[in-house]
């Protein structure tokens, strides 16, 4: 249930690198700004390659990653299978905030009690046995996150290092309650990035004024 943005938009895939390149050419696109999720690795790779094929300047908006601070108990892992392994063999009460498409590895560790929170409910086939699903959309307040972790007696929080402020309160709540965090690291970033939309707009204005050539 995506929230429609206040600009012209389309929904759906492009058909891989060649399809995206054809779209850029057909629409006479002057610049491509990749503002997808930090974990949307496939479309980000496609964007770099497609922009290169048609000579369109390309930039990615990549918000800063979360960084552990004093009092945090974070374990860093590379992917979801590693996150499931990091939970260990002892049964834990686990809050999963990893989206709805990457739950399969946790089904291989069914001795844990999972609470899954995502914007949309995941397909039933991907939900681990006896897991509970909570459909919710951020931003989330710190006090609400503390209440949730305490009421559910959560012992481990599993999340992706998405960065940003909308869902960061869960990390502060975990710190306050001594909840362990299993943090999934980001995939490699595109080579040309800025940290926010304002920087991307500045890049576009710079280019419109002749600041970069096509293919930059």
C-alpha positions in Angstrom: 0.0 0.0 0.0 2.5 2.7 -1.1 1.7 6.3 -0.3 1.4 8.2 -3.7 4.1 10.9 -3.9 3.2 14.5 -4.8 4.9 14.3 -8.2 4.2 12.4 -11.4 4.9 8.7 -10.9 4.6 5.2 -12.3 4.5 1.8 -10.6 6.1 -1.5 -11.7 9.4 -2.8 -13.1 11.3 -1.7 -16.2 12.4 -5.1 -17.5 16.0 -5.1 -16.2 18.9 -3.0 -17.4 17.9 -2.9 -21.1 14.3 -2.0 -20.2 15.3 0.8 -18.0 17.8 2.1 -20.6 15.0 2.1 -23.2 12.7 3.9 -20.8 15.3 6.6 -20.1 15.8 7.1 -23.9 12.1 7.1 -24.8 11.3 9.6 -22.1 14.3 11.8 -23.0 15.4 11.7 -19.3 18.1 14.3 -18.6 19.3 12.8 -15.2 18.6 9.8 -13.1 18.4 10.1 -9.3 18.2 6.7 -7.6 16.3 7.4 -4.3 15.4 3.7 -3.6 15.9 1.9 -0.3 19.5 1.3 0.8 18.8 -2.4 0.5 17.3 -2.2 -3.0 20.5 -3.5 -4.5 19.2 -4.9 -7.8 17.5 -1.7 -9.0 20.4 0.4 -7.9 22.8 -1.8 -10.0 20.4 -1.6 -12.9 20.2 2.2 -12.6 24.0 2.6 -12.8 24.3 0.3 -15.8 21.3 1.7 -17.7 22.4 5.3 -17.1 25.8 4.4 -18.5 24.3 2.8 -21.6 22.3 5.9 -22.6 24.8 8.5 -21.3 22.4 9.9 -18.6 24.0 11.5 -15.5 23.3 9.3 -12.5 23.3 10.0 -8.7 22.1 7.9 -5.7 20.6 9.3 -2.5 22.0 7.1 0.3 21.0 8.3 3.8 23.7 7.7 6.4 23.8 4.4 8.1 23.0 3.9 11.8 26.0 3.8 14.1 26.2 2.0 17.4 26.8 4.1 20.4 27.5 3.7 24.1 25.1 1.1 25.7 24.3 -0.6 22.4 24.7 -4.3 22.1 24.8 -4.8 18.3 26.0 -7.8 16.3 26.7 -7.0 12.7 26.0 -9.6 10.0 26.1 -9.6 6.2 22.7 -11.1 5.3 19.5 -12.7 6.5 20.8 -16.3 6.8 23.6 -14.9 9.0 21.1 -13.0 11.0 19.1 -16.2 11.7 22.2 -18.0 12.8 23.2 -15.1 15.1 20.0 -15.7 17.1 21.6 -19.0 18.4 20.2 -22.3 19.5 18.5 -21.1 22.7 14.9 -20.0 22.1 14.5 -16.2 22.1 11.7 -13.7 21.8 12.6 -11.9 18.5 11.2 -8.8 16.9 11.9 -9.0 13.1 11.8 -5.6 11.2 13.4 -6.8 8.0 10.6 -6.3 5.5 8.3 -9.0 4.1 10.4 -10.7 1.4 13.4 -12.0 3.4 11.8 -14.1 6.1 12.6 -17.6 4.8 16.0 -18.0 6.7 14.1 -17.5 10.0 11.8 -20.4 9.2 14.9 -22.6 9.5 15.1 -21.6 13.2 11.6 -22.2 14.3 12.4 -22.6 18.0 12.4 -18.8 18.4 9.2 -16.8 19.0 8.9 -14.2 16.3 7.0 -11.0 16.1 7.2 -9.7 12.5 6.6 -6.0 11.9 6.3 -4.7 8.3 4.4 -2.1 6.4 2.3 -4.8 4.6 1.7 -8.3 5.9 4.1 -10.8 4.3 2.8 -13.7 2.2 1.7 -16.6 4.5 4.2 -18.9 2.8 7.1 -16.8 4.1 6.1 -16.5 7.7 8.0 -18.8 10.1 5.9 -21.3 12.1 3.8 -19.7 15.0 5.1 -16.2 14.2 2.9 -13.2 14.8 2.6 -10.4 12.2 2.1 -6.7 13.0 1.4 -4.5 10.0 2.5 -1.0 10.9 4.0 2.0 9.1 6.5 4.4 10.7 7.5 6.8 12.0 7.5 5.2 15.4 7.8 7.1 18.7 10.4 6.1 21.3 7.8 5.7 24.1 5.7 3.4 21.9 8.8 1.3 20.9 9.7 0.9 24.6 6.2 -0.2 25.4 6.2 -2.7 22.5 9.5 -4.3 23.4 8.6 -4.5 27.1 5.1 -5.8 26.6 6.3 -8.5 24.1 9.4 -9.3 26.3 11.6 -9.0 23.3 15.1 -10.3 23.8 16.6 -9.7 20.3 15.7 -7.1 17.6 16.7 -8.0 14.0 16.8 -5.2 11.6 18.5 -3.9 8.4 20.8 -0.9 8.7 18.4 1.3 6.7 19.4 4.6 8.4 17.1 7.5 8.7 14.8 8.7 11.5 11.5 7.1 10.8 12.3 3.8 12.5 15.4 4.7 14.5 13.4 4.8 17.8 13.5 1.1 18.0 17.2 1.2 18.4 17.0 3.7 21.3 14.3 1.6 22.9 16.5 -1.5 22.6 19.4 0.4 24.2 17.2 1.5 27.1 15.9 -2.0 27.8 19.1 -3.9 27.2 17.7 -5.7 24.1 20.3 -7.2 21.8 20.3 -6.0 18.1 21.3 -8.1 15.1 22.1 -5.5 12.5 22.2 -6.6 8.8 24.9 -4.6 6.9 24.1 -2.7 3.7 25.0 -4.0 0.2 27.8 -2.1 -1.6 26.7 1.5 -2.5 26.8 3.0 -6.0 29.9 5.0 -6.7 28.3 8.4 -6.7 26.1 9.2 -3.7 24.7 12.1 -1.6 23.2 11.8 1.9 19.8 13.5 1.3 17.3 14.9 -1.2 18.5 18.5 -0.7 22.0 17.4 -1.9 20.4 15.7 -4.9 18.5 18.8 -5.8 21.7 20.8 -5.6 23.3 18.4 -8.0 20.4 18.7 -10.4 20.5 22.5 -10.3 24.3 22.3 -10.9 23.8 20.1 -13.9 21.0 22.2 -15.3 23.3 25.2 -15.2 25.9 23.2 -17.3 27.8 21.8 -14.4 28.0 18.2 -15.8 28.1 16.6 -19.1 25.8 13.7 -20.1 27.4 10.5 -18.8 28.7 12.2 -15.7 
